[in-house]
Amino acid sequence: MSQLEVTQESLARMQAFDAKSLAREEELGRNFDFSAIVAPASKLIRLYNQLGLSTLEDFPDGILVQIKQIADADFNRFQQALDFDPTTVENQNPTQPRDQIVQQVVAAYDQTFQKLFPFISYGTSKSVDFQRMENEARAMLQNVKDEATGITGELAAQQEQAENVLADVRKVAAEQGVSQQAIYFKDESEAHEESAEYWKVKTVQAAIALGFYAFCTLFIHKLAWFKPEDNLQALQLMTSKVLIFGVIAYLLFLAAKNFLSHKHNAIVNKHRQNALMTYKALTDAAVTEETKDIVLNHAASCIFSPQDTGYIKNENSSSQAGAGRSIIELMPKTSMKLDG
């Protein structure tokens, strides 16, 4: 075998040694065991493990011989601990040779470290490939830059999407605001519609009652109990019939008037609701600000001006004229804008 092979064998034997096998607690007992050298031996073995077997290929034979001698010496100390037998000691206290072995193993680390330190340093510098580390660092840095660029692009895209979503939310909020105002008119329209149905029933009932009473009055004077005996009783009967007829007719008039009023208000509020609901679409379709002003003026006129629904006649000619004047006032602005 070459010097390199025998040195590698000695070094590998030290690196693979199990320090726990030195304790021998069950075999020697508490008085003579070597549990005290387990930790120092483990530390010494770790020192040998720092010297790679492949590093020995670069050393000359003289250094290989030196390393082999150091490894064999330390292994010999371990072997003494493994071979120690207190029963074979003659003319001597067994504790003394055991303590000598312990002291030798404990002191071996400092001696071995001073001798192997230059070789371990050489092996460490050889195992560290600084060029490879630099290349890996550059590759890692480039990877970080690429990821940062990708993340920046994703953030820009997400920001654009967020701005689009925000614009849509604002648009929906504006439309929702108009729709929310229209709900008030919708509620009023439904309330008046319910009242109109109620008074419609009352009007029909009053009309039926008035017709029934009018029919009965044609024959009531023929009853013996209601038949007048003189002109005074005839006058009283006629007066009571007229009064009752007038009261029922007045109730019919009030019921019909309430029905027409509530029906009128229901339709007006429905018109106001429709004006608000369609205002946004009309203004979006308008090209100029003046056109939007005209649409706004019409919507406001529909909401706030009295309207003729066919149920109640309103004197709103002045308001219609005012609306016409407002449109005429806005028309020159529109014409000037278009000419410009």
Secondary structure, 3 states (H helix, E strand, C coil): CCHHHHHHHHHHHHHCCCHHHHCCHHHHHHHHCCHHHHHHHHHHHHHHHCCCCHHHHHCCHHHHHHHHHHHHHHHHHHHHHHHCCHHHCCCCCCHHHHHHHHHHHHHHHHHHHHHHHHHHHHHHHHHCCHHHHHHHHHHHHHHHHHHHHHHHHHHHHHHHHHHHHHHHHHHHHHHHHHHHHHHHHHHHHHHHHHHHHHHHHHHHHHHHHHHHHHHHHCCHHHCCCCCCCCHHHHHHHHHHHHHHHHHHHHHHHHHHHHHHHHHHHHHHHHHHHHHHHHHHHHHHHCCCHHHHHHHHHHHHHHHHCCCCCCCCCCCCHHHHHHHHHHHHHHHHHHHHHHHC
